[in-house]
Amino acid sequence: MTDNPAGHKDTEGAKLGMWLFLFTEILLFGGMFLLYAIYRTKHAAEFHKAAEDLSRTAGTINTVILLTSSLTMALAISEVRKGNRERSLAFQGLTILFGSAFLVVKYFEWSAKIGHGIFPNSPELMKLAKGEMLYYGLYFVMTGLHGVHVLIGLGVLVYMLIGTFAGKINAGNFIQLENSGLYWHLVDTIWVYLFPLFYLIT
């Protein structure tokens, strides 16, 4: 007998691989947060002025949506570990629904800005002060990149939903769903930092 069965090794390896991947994502956004901090220090008043034009209501709604989706994702993993496939499917479906709602809110928010001529390299944006231009540049890049991560996460969750429905993800084999949950929690955590940086500047 061995103290480390092959299945255990595969599970630990999968978890380690996911944590290493998440670390690279933290480095990516960490660099952007650092760049934001530098520019905000240099152009504090202009950052504040630009932030006043964002919808705090939309930002708050999206924050609530993603925090709730983290809860439903955690519940989905908990239920599948207990062998409750139907309940896990329901919570996975809710997580996908919340993630989709986040993107819908963000779509309308971006559309409003673009409708007013505010988008990267637009004539209207070029008329603004340097600090405001930098603010919106960071806003579109960072929230846009985060949106791409949400979209990728939704694709992964749909795949997990199909796998759970087919019985491939179950009480004895849930590492893929657990790793997907880790990714989703990271996406949510990044937004928790983006929200105050862009919407709650004082």
C-alpha positions, 0 to 999 in steps of 0.5 A, a space after each residue: 500500500 502507498 500513502 499517496 494514491 494516484 487519485 490523491 496525487 492528481 487532485 493535489 497536482 490539480 489544486 497546485 496548478 490552479 493556485 499557480 495560475 491564480 498567482 499569475 492573474 494576481 500579478 497581472 492585475 497587481 501591476 495594473 493596480 500599481 500603475 493606477 496608484 501612481 497615476 492617481 497620486 499624480 492626478 488626484 483631482 482629475 481622477 476624482 472629477 472623472 469618477 463623478 461621471 461613472 454610475 455608482 448605482 451600476 457599480 454597486 449593483 454589479 458588486 452585489 451581483 458578483 458577491 452573491 455569485 460567489 456565495 452560490 458558487 460555494 454552495 454549488 461545490 458544497 452540494 456536489 460534495 454531499 452528493 446533491 447533484 440537483 441542488 448543485 446544478 441549481 446553484 451553478 445555474 444561479 452563478 451563471 445567471 448572476 455572472 451574465 447579469 454582471 456583463 449585461 449591466 457592464 454592457 449598458 454602462 459602457 454603452 452609455 459612455 461610448 454614446 457620450 463619445 468617451 472611449 479610448 482615443 475618441 475625440 471627446 476623450 482627447 479634449 479632457 485633461 491628462 488625468 481624466 484621459 488616464 483615468 478613463 484609459 485605465 477604466 476601460 482597460 482594467 474593467 474590460 480585462 476583468 469582463 473578459 475574465 468573467 466571460 471566460 469564467 462563464 464558459 468554464 461554469 457552463 462546461 462544469 454544469 454540463 459535466 455535473 448534469 452528465 454525472 462526470 462531476 460528482 461527490 467522488 470527482 469534484 476537483 474541476 468544479 472546485 478549481 473553477 470556483 477558485 477562479 470565480 472567487 478570484 474574479 469576484 475579488 478583483 472586482 471588489 478592488 476595482 469598484 472602490 478604485 473607480 467608483 468611490 474615489 474621494 
